[in-house]
């Protein structure tokens, strides 16, 4: 398009130059023609240079545009590739995180399985030990059953005699009941006498010595003494209080009679009574106390009953000092605040005095010799019994026997006297 415009411009210029030269001198046509040719050549060279420069500039712009387009496409492709790569990286990270969680879960499961395996091993060992213990128990139970099959009436009688001797020891230790202990020891001696065996001689001798020692000790009725204290406890509220002396009451009555005499005698007697009032004569030789108010009287009753409770506890525990001091406080309070001439007070003090003579912790011999002799007799008896027969061999426990419950041994222990 630019080349065509340049050619049109050249033609116009040439026509104008021709018209100018026709008006001038025709003689200079050749010279002017030559000059116009030079001018056209120069103009063509300048136009070609401009067109070349424009072409170069256009191609440069086109190349620049293409390069920018290429760069934009390249950057866009790079961004897409980078986004895809980032997405892939994120997906890979998520997969790695899932794999890590799966690995941790698998590790936890493996650890749990290891602990479960150890637990199973422990359970297996414990079960095996229980089986062994059960087998041993069944063997021992079978041996006991075989021995029970060979036990005769004399064995049961010896076990009963040992039980009676143990019971006598318990009665003396816990209740200090000598009469019951003597009765139990005598029954045990009768059982041994019925067996008529020389092995019983030493045991019967020890029993006789213990019975004689118990008979030499005065009997101590702990329960009876406790009940006597309980009776005194209930009797305290019914005891009469100490009242003023009868002579002092008679003097008050004489004063009332004097008022009916003559005036002179009345004045004289009043003067005499005034003088006598300065001196108080105590015929019981003890200070006269007025009756206690109801509140103080109730406190007195409660205090005396509390001391009786203390004496009961000391009696059961064998605390002689506490027992004596409590009864002494009770006796002092009764003598000070209650009428000593009343029959109920006399009976109360009589029982209290007898209880003060009691030793709550008497020295009682314990029949240990008879118990030790009985143990020795049982050992000798079992040894002789075992040598007289050979027990049957105990068969190994079968699966059916292993499933049997252990209630047999429990029943056997309940039936056998301790």
C-alpha positions as CSV (number, residue, x, y, z in Angstrom):
1,X,0.0,0.0,0.0
2,X,2.8,2.4,0.8
3,X,4.6,1.6,-2.5
4,X,1.5,2.5,-4.5
5,X,1.2,5.9,-2.9
6,X,4.9,6.6,-3.5
7,X,4.5,5.8,-7.2
8,X,1.4,8.0,-7.5
9,X,3.3,10.8,-5.9
10,X,6.2,10.4,-8.3
11,X,3.9,10.6,-11.4
12,X,2.4,13.7,-10.1
13,X,5.7,15.4,-9.6
14,X,6.9,14.3,-13.0
15,X,3.9,15.8,-14.8
16,X,4.3,19.0,-13.0
17,X,8.0,19.2,-13.9
18,X,7.2,18.5,-17.5
19,X,4.7,21.3,-17.8
20,X,7.1,23.7,-16.2
21,X,9.9,22.7,-18.5
22,X,7.6,23.1,-21.7
23,X,6.9,26.7,-20.7
24,X,10.6,27.4,-20.5
25,X,13.1,27.4,-23.1
26,X,13.0,24.3,-25.3
27,X,16.7,24.6,-25.6
28,X,17.3,23.4,-22.1
29,X,15.1,20.2,-22.5
30,X,18.0,17.9,-22.6
31,X,19.7,19.5,-19.6
32,X,16.5,19.6,-17.6
33,X,15.7,16.0,-18.6
34,X,19.1,14.9,-17.3
35,X,18.5,16.8,-14.1
36,X,15.0,15.4,-13.7
37,X,16.4,11.9,-14.1
38,X,19.0,12.4,-11.4
39,X,16.2,13.8,-9.1
40,X,14.0,10.8,-9.8
41,X,16.8,8.4,-8.9
42,X,17.5,10.2,-5.7
43,X,13.8,10.2,-4.8
44,X,13.5,6.5,-5.5
45,X,16.5,5.7,-3.3
46,X,15.1,7.7,-0.4
47,X,11.6,6.1,-0.8
48,X,13.2,2.7,-0.9
49,X,15.1,3.4,2.3
50,X,12.0,4.6,4.0
51,X,10.0,1.6,2.9
52,X,12.8,-0.7,4.1
53,X,12.9,1.0,7.4
54,X,9.1,0.8,7.7
55,X,9.3,-2.8,6.7
56,X,11.9,-3.5,9.4
57,X,9.9,-1.6,12.0
58,X,6.7,-3.5,11.1
59,X,8.5,-6.8,11.2
60,X,10.1,-5.9,14.5
61,X,6.7,-5.0,15.9
62,X,5.3,-8.2,14.5
63,X,8.1,-10.2,16.0
64,X,7.8,-8.4,19.3
65,X,4.1,-9.1,19.3
66,X,4.6,-12.7,18.4
67,X,7.3,-13.0,21.1
68,X,5.0,-11.4,23.7
69,X,2.2,-13.7,22.6
70,X,4.6,-16.7,22.8
71,X,5.7,-15.5,26.2
72,X,2.2,-15.0,27.5
73,X,1.2,-18.5,26.2
74,X,4.4,-19.9,27.7
75,X,3.7,-18.2,31.1
76,X,0.1,-19.4,31.0
77,X,1.2,-22.9,30.2
78,X,3.8,-22.6,33.0
79,X,1.1,-21.4,35.4
80,X,-1.2,-24.2,34.5
81,X,1.7,-26.7,34.8
82,X,2.6,-25.1,38.2
83,X,-1.0,-25.3,39.4
84,X,-1.2,-28.9,38.3
85,X,2.1,-29.6,40.0
86,X,0.9,-27.9,43.2
87,X,-2.3,-29.9,43.1
88,X,-0.4,-33.0,42.6
89,X,1.9,-32.1,45.5
90,X,-1.1,-31.4,47.7
91,X,-2.7,-34.7,46.7
92,X,0.6,-36.5,47.4
93,X,0.8,-34.8,50.8
94,X,-2.7,-35.9,51.6
95,X,-1.9,-39.4,50.6
96,X,1.2,-39.3,52.7
97,X,-0.8,-38.0,55.7
98,X,-3.3,-40.8,55.1
99,X,-0.5,-43.3,54.9
100,X,0.9,-41.9,58.2
101,X,-2.4,-42.2,59.9
102,X,-2.8,-45.7,58.6
103,X,0.7,-46.5,59.7
104,X,0.1,-45.1,63.2
105,X,-3.2,-47.0,63.4
106,X,-1.4,-50.2,62.3
107,X,1.3,-49.6,64.9
108,X,-1.3,-49.2,67.6
109,X,-3.1,-52.3,66.5
110,X,0.3,-54.2,66.5
111,X,1.0,-52.9,70.0
112,X,-2.5,-53.9,71.1
113,X,-2.0,-57.3,69.6
114,X,1.3,-57.7,71.4
115,X,-0.3,-56.8,74.7
116,X,-3.2,-59.1,74.0
117,X,-0.8,-61.9,73.2
118,X,1.0,-61.3,76.5
119,X,-2.4,-61.3,78.3
120,X,-3.3,-64.6,76.6
121,X,0.1,-66.0,77.8
122,X,-0.6,-64.9,81.3
123,X,-4.1,-66.3,81.3
124,X,-2.7,-69.6,79.9
125,X,-0.1,-69.7,82.7
126,X,-2.7,-68.9,85.3
127,X,-5.0,-71.5,83.9
128,X,-2.2,-74.0,84.0
129,X,-1.4,-73.2,87.6
130,X,-5.1,-73.5,88.5
131,X,-5.2,-76.9,86.8
132,X,-2.2,-78.0,88.8
133,X,-3.7,-76.7,92.0
134,X,-7.0,-78.4,91.2
135,X,-5.2,-81.6,90.5
136,X,-3.3,-81.4,93.9
137,X,-6.5,-80.5,95.7
138,X,-8.3,-83.5,94.1
139,X,-5.4,-85.8,95.1
140,X,-5.5,-84.5,98.7
141,X,-9.3,-84.8,98.7
142,X,-9.0,-88.4,97.5
143,X,-6.5,-89.1,100.2
144,X,-8.8,-87.6,102.8
145,X,-11.7,-89.6,101.5
146,X,-9.7,-92.8,101.7
147,X,-8.7,-91.9,105.2
148,X,-12.3,-91.1,106.2
149,X,-13.2,-94.5,104.9
150,X,-10.8,-96.1,107.4
151,X,-11.8,-93.9,110.4
152,X,-13.6,-95.7,113.1
153,X,-15.7,-94.6,116.0
154,X,-12.7,-94.1,118.3
155,X,-11.3,-91.5,115.9
156,X,-14.5,-89.5,116.2
157,X,-14.5,-89.8,120.0
158,X,-10.9,-88.5,120.2
159,X,-11.8,-85.6,118.0
160,X,-14.8,-84.8,120.3
161,X,-12.6,-84.9,123.4
162,X,-10.1,-82.5,121.8
163,X,-13.0,-80.2,120.9
164,X,-14.3,-80.2,124.5
165,X,-10.8,-79.4,125.9
166,X,-10.5,-76.5,123.4
167,X,-13.9,-75.2,124.4
168,X,-13.0,-75.3,128.1
169,X,-9.9,-73.1,127.3
170,X,-12.1,-70.7,125.4
171,X,-14.6,-70.5,128.3
172,X,-11.9,-69.6,130.7
173,X,-10.2,-67.1,128.5
174,X,-13.3,-65.2,127.4
175,X,-15.8,-65.7,130.3
176,X,-13.7,-66.9,133.2
177,X,-16.4,-69.5,133.8
178,X,-14.6,-72.2,135.9
179,X,-17.7,-74.4,136.4
180,X,-18.3,-74.8,132.7
181,X,-14.6,-75.5,132.1
182,X,-14.6,-78.2,134.8
183,X,-17.7,-79.8,133.3
184,X,-16.2,-79.8,129.8
185,X,-12.9,-81.2,131.0
186,X,-14.8,-83.9,133.0
187,X,-16.8,-84.9,129.8
188,X,-13.5,-85.1,127.8
189,X,-12.0,-87.4,130.5
190,X,-15.1,-89.6,130.4
191,X,-14.7,-90.0,126.7
192,X,-11.1,-91.0,127.0
193,X,-12.0,-93.4,129.9
194,X,-14.5,-95.2,127.6
195,X,-11.8,-95.9,125.0
196,X,-9.8,-98.0,127.5
197,X,-6.5,-97.5,125.7
198,X,-3.1,-97.1,127.5
199,X,-2.3,-94.2,125.3
200,X,-4.9,-92.1,127.1
201,X,-3.1,-92.3,130.5
202,X,-0.9,-89.2,130.1
203,X,-3.8,-87.1,128.7
204,X,-6.2,-88.2,131.5
205,X,-3.5,-87.4,134.1
206,X,-3.1,-83.8,132.6
207,X,-6.9,-83.4,132.6
208,X,-7.2,-84.5,136.2
209,X,-4.5,-82.0,137.3
210,X,-6.2,-79.1,135.4
211,X,-9.6,-80.0,136.9
212,X,-8.2,-80.1,140.4
213,X,-6.5,-76.7,139.9
214,X,-9.8,-75.2,138.7
215,X,-11.7,-76.6,141.7
216,X,-9.2,-74.9,144.1
217,X,-10.2,-71.5,142.7
218,X,-13.3,-69.9,144.0
219,X,-16.0,-69.7,141.3
220,X,-16.5,-66.3,139.7
221,X,-19.9,-65.6,138.3
222,X,-19.2,-62.8,135.9
223,X,-22.7,-62.7,134.5
224,X,-24.3,-62.6,138.0
225,X,-22.1,-59.7,139.1
226,X,-22.9,-57.8,136.0
227,X,-26.6,-58.3,136.6
228,X,-26.3,-57.2,140.2
229,X,-24.8,-53.9,139.0
230,X,-27.6,-53.6,136.5
231,X,-30.1,-54.0,139.4
232,X,-28.4,-51.3,141.4
233,X,-28.5,-49.1,138.4
234,X,-32.3,-49.4,138.2
235,X,-32.7,-48.9,142.0
236,X,-30.9,-45.6,142.2
237,X,-33.9,-43.4,141.3
238,X,-36.0,-45.0,144.1
239,X,-33.6,-44.3,147.0
240,X,-35.0,-41.7,149.5
241,X,-33.1,-38.5,150.1
242,X,-31.6,-37.6,153.4
243,X,-34.0,-35.4,155.5
244,X,-33.2,-33.1,158.5
245,X,-33.0,-34.8,161.9
246,X,-36.1,-35.6,163.9
247,X,-34.8,-33.5,166.9
248,X,-34.6,-30.5,164.7
249,X,-38.1,-31.0,163.4
250,X,-39.3,-31.5,167.1
251,X,-37.8,-28.1,168.0
252,X,-39.8,-26.5,165.2
253,X,-43.0,-28.2,166.6
254,X,-42.2,-26.9,170.1
255,X,-42.0,-23.4,168.8
256,X,-45.5,-23.7,167.4
257,X,-46.9,-24.9,170.8
258,X,-45.2,-22.0,172.7
259,X,-47.2,-19.5,170.7
260,X,-50.4,-20.5,172.6
261,X,-48.9,-19.7,176.1
262,X,-49.2,-16.5,178.0
263,X,-47.7,-13.3,176.7
264,X,-45.0,-13.1,179.4
265,X,-43.9,-16.6,178.8
266,X,-44.1,-16.0,175.1
267,X,-41.7,-13.0,175.4
268,X,-39.4,-15.0,177.6
269,X,-39.5,-18.0,175.4
270,X,-38.9,-15.9,172.3
271,X,-35.9,-14.4,174.0
272,X,-34.7,-17.8,174.9
273,X,-35.2,-19.1,171.4
274,X,-33.3,-16.1,170.1
275,X,-30.4,-17.0,172.3
276,X,-30.7,-20.6,171.3
277,X,-30.8,-19.7,167.7
278,X,-27.3,-18.4,168.0
279,X,-26.2,-22.0,168.6
280,X,-27.2,-24.9,166.3
281,X,-27.0,-28.3,167.8
282,X,-26.6,-31.2,165.3
283,X,-27.8,-34.4,166.9
284,X,-26.6,-36.6,164.1
285,X,-23.2,-35.0,164.3
286,X,-23.3,-34.3,160.5
287,X,-24.1,-31.1,158.6
288,X,-27.7,-30.7,157.8
289,X,-28.4,-30.2,154.1
290,X,-31.6,-29.2,152.5
291,X,-33.2,-31.3,149.9
292,X,-31.7,-30.9,146.5
293,X,-33.6,-29.1,143.8
294,X,-35.1,-31.3,141.0
295,X,-32.4,-30.4,138.5
296,X,-29.5,-31.1,140.9
297,X,-31.2,-34.3,142.1
298,X,-31.5,-35.6,138.5
299,X,-27.9,-34.8,137.9
300,X,-27.0,-36.7,141.1
301,X,-29.0,-39.8,139.9
302,X,-27.4,-39.6,136.4
303,X,-23.9,-39.3,137.9
304,X,-24.4,-42.4,140.1
305,X,-25.8,-44.4,137.2
306,X,-22.9,-43.4,135.1
307,X,-20.4,-44.6,137.7
308,X,-22.3,-47.9,137.8
309,X,-21.9,-48.2,134.0
310,X,-18.2,-47.6,134.4
311,X,-18.0,-50.3,137.0
312,X,-19.8,-52.8,134.6
313,X,-17.4,-52.1,131.8
314,X,-14.4,-52.4,134.1
315,X,-15.8,-55.7,135.4
316,X,-16.0,-57.1,131.8
317,X,-12.5,-56.0,130.9
318,X,-11.0,-57.0,134.2
319,X,-9.8,-53.5,135.2
320,X,-9.7,-53.7,139.0
321,X,-8.6,-50.1,139.8
322,X,-11.3,-48.6,137.6
323,X,-13.9,-51.0,139.1
324,X,-13.0,-50.2,142.7
325,X,-12.8,-46.4,142.2
326,X,-16.2,-46.3,140.4
327,X,-18.0,-48.3,143.2
328,X,-16.3,-46.1,145.8
329,X,-17.7,-43.0,144.2
330,X,-21.2,-44.6,144.2
331,X,-20.9,-45.5,147.9
332,X,-19.8,-42.0,148.8
333,X,-22.7,-40.3,146.9
334,X,-25.2,-42.7,148.5
335,X,-24.0,-42.1,152.0
336,X,-23.9,-38.3,151.6
337,X,-27.2,-37.6,149.8
338,X,-29.6,-40.4,150.7
339,X,-31.2,-41.6,153.9
340,X,-29.0,-44.3,155.4
341,X,-31.7,-45.5,157.8
342,X,-34.1,-46.4,155.0
343,X,-34.5,-50.1,154.2
344,X,-34.0,-49.6,150.5
345,X,-30.7,-47.7,151.1
346,X,-29.5,-50.4,153.5
347,X,-30.2,-53.1,150.9
348,X,-28.5,-51.1,148.2
349,X,-25.4,-50.5,150.3
350,X,-25.2,-54.2,151.3
351,X,-25.2,-55.3,147.7
352,X,-22.7,-52.6,146.8
353,X,-20.4,-53.6,149.6
354,X,-20.4,-57.2,148.5
355,X,-19.6,-56.1,144.9
356,X,-16.7,-54.1,146.2
357,X,-15.2,-57.3,147.6
358,X,-15.2,-58.9,144.1
359,X,-11.9,-59.1,142.1
360,X,-12.9,-58.5,138.5
361,X,-9.6,-60.1,137.3
362,X,-9.1,-63.2,139.3
363,X,-6.2,-65.5,138.7
364,X,-7.6,-68.5,137.0
365,X,-5.4,-71.4,135.8
366,X,-5.7,-72.2,132.1
367,X,-5.8,-76.0,131.3
368,X,-2.9,-75.8,128.8
369,X,-1.4,-79.0,130.0
370,X,-4.4,-81.0,129.0
371,X,-4.6,-79.4,125.6
372,X,-1.0,-80.1,124.9
373,X,-1.3,-83.7,126.1
374,X,-4.4,-84.1,123.8
375,X,-2.4,-82.8,120.8
376,X,0.3,-85.3,121.5
377,X,-2.2,-88.1,121.9
378,X,-3.8,-87.2,118.5
379,X,-0.4,-87.4,116.8
380,X,0.4,-90.8,118.4
381,X,-3.1,-92.1,117.6
382,X,-2.9,-91.0,114.0
383,X,0.6,-92.6,113.6
384,X,-0.6,-95.9,115.0
385,X,-3.8,-95.8,112.9
386,X,-1.7,-95.1,109.7
387,X,0.6,-98.0,110.5
388,X,-2.3,-100.5,110.9
389,X,-3.5,-100.1,107.3
390,X,-2.1,-99.2,103.9
391,X,-4.2,-96.6,102.2
392,X,-5.2,-97.3,98.6
393,X,-3.2,-95.7,95.8
394,X,-4.7,-92.5,94.6
395,X,-5.4,-92.6,90.9
396,X,-4.6,-89.5,88.8
397,X,-7.5,-87.2,88.3
398,X,-9.6,-87.8,85.2
399,X,-11.2,-85.0,83.2
400,X,-14.5,-85.8,84.8
401,X,-13.0,-85.5,88.3
402,X,-11.4,-82.2,87.4
403,X,-14.8,-80.7,86.6
404,X,-16.1,-81.6,90.1
405,X,-16.7,-78.6,92.4
406,X,-14.8,-78.1,95.6
407,X,-17.8,-78.2,97.8
408,X,-16.9,-81.7,99.1
409,X,-13.8,-80.4,100.9
410,X,-15.9,-77.6,102.4
411,X,-18.6,-80.1,103.6
412,X,-15.9,-82.2,105.1
413,X,-14.4,-79.3,107.0
414,X,-17.9,-78.4,108.4
415,X,-18.6,-82.0,109.5
416,X,-15.2,-82.5,111.1
417,X,-15.0,-80.9,114.7
418,X,-12.3,-78.3,115.0
